[in-house]
Amino acid sequence: MGTIELREKWKKSITKVDERFLRMVDALYESYTQNELNYYNDLPETAKKLINQGLEDINEGRVHSHEDVIVEFRKKYNLV
């Protein structure tokens, strides 16, 4: 069952379930969204440093387009 089918199933079912079930689903949803928002805090310090360095590079304009990288790669390895 795909995402669209699951959404349709739950749209139809939500009016048929009891309060206990709704509270469990709500708690699951809250836990899921909190974990999604706080994923950064769970990363190792090395990963955080690399992400922050990447963001700093972007802000300082130290970036290259995909096309530029491919051109350099082809030159370096004599690819046509």
Buried (B, 14 or more C-beta within 10 A) or exposed (E): EEEEEEEEEEEEEEEEEEEEEEEEEEEEEEEEEEEEEEEEEEEEEEEEEEEEEEEEEEEEEEEEEEEEEEEEEEEEEEEE
